[in-house]
Amino acid sequence: MARPQKEGLDYFSLDVNFFSDKKIKILKARYGADGITLYLYLLCEIYNNGYYLKMDDDFEFIISDDLSMSVDKVKQVLTFLLERSLFDNKLFQSDAVLTSTGIQKRYQLMVKSRAVKNPIKVERFWLLKKEETETFIKVQSSLNKSENNASYSRKNVLNSENNTIKESKGKENKEKEIKIEEWCGEFENSELESAFKLFLSCRKANGQNLNNEQIKLLREELTALSDQDQERIAIVKKAAVSNWKSFYPVKKKPMREEQRKAATNKFNNFHQRDYDFEELEKQLLNADQIKIEGEINE
C-alpha cells in the first residue's frame, strides 16, 4: 500500500531581504513587532498545511491566545495583510482562505525535490496560471474550477448587492467619523479645530489611522500644553508640518532689546506727556522771585 503523500512542509525559506520589502516596512511601522510576528505565524500555519489555510470563526481567537495579542489587534493586522496583497483578498472574502501567488510560487520550489518523482495534485484554491505552474504540480482543473465556480456564483449574488453595500458603508464611515468627533469632543475655537483635523489628516496620509481613544488623548494632551487657543494652534501646525506623532510646546522667540526695555517700563501703558523744560524753569524762577519780593514788602 502506497504511503499517503505529505501535503505540508517541515520548513519554509525566508528571503534575506525580507525586512527590505516596502510592505514589510510599513507593516512594522504600523504594528511593530506584533505585525511581523503575526505574519510569520500565518506563514507557518499555511506551509504546515501546504499552500493555503482555511480559516474558521474561532481561528482569530486561537491566534490571539497563542501570541498573547488582543483579538482586535489580530483583526487589524490581518486586514492590513489582505489590503496590501500579502494574502489574496478576493479568495479570503469568498472562501475565508489565506494564500497568495507568492506563497504558491515558493511552495513549488520547496516541494520540487520530492515532487519531481511523485507529482503533487492540487485540487482547490490554486492561483497560479498554467504557464506559472511547474510540471510536477498537477492541477485538478475540474475540481479547482468547481470551487471557483461556487465562489463565483456566490460573488455574482453578492455583486448585485455591492452597490448598496458600498453606499451603506460610505454612510456608516461618515457616521462613524461624526461619532468619533462627538465622543472625543471638538474644540470650541473653529480655527483650532481645523488645525487639529489637518494634523489628523497628515497622520492618516502617513498610514497612521487613529482610533477614538487616541484622538481623545491627543486633544487632552494639547489642552494641557497651553490655555491659549492661539498657542495651541501654533503647536498643532508645527506638529503637522514636522510630521510629529504627538504635540510639543512651541519655543518662544527671545525678546528684542527694544521690547525688553518697553516691558520693564512701569509706565509703559500710560500716556507720556512732552514737557518744555526751559519754559518750566522760567516759571519756577518767576515764582521764587515773586515769593522773595513778598517777604521784603512785609
Secondary structure, DSSP 8 states (H G I E B T S, - for coil): -------S-S-----TTGGGSHHHHHHHHHHHHHHHHHHHHHHHHHHHHSS-EE--TTHHHHHHHHHT--HHHHHHHHHHHHHTTSS-HHHHHHH-EE--HHHHHHHHHHHHHHHTTS-EEE-S---S-TTTS-TTEEE-HHHHHHHHHHHHHHHHHHHHHHHHHHHHHHHHHHHHHHHHHHHH---SSHHHHHHHHHHHHHHHHTT----HHHHHHHHHHHHHH-S-HHHHHHHHHHHHHTT-SS----------HHHHHHHH-TTTTS------HHHHHHHHHHHHHHHHHHHHH-
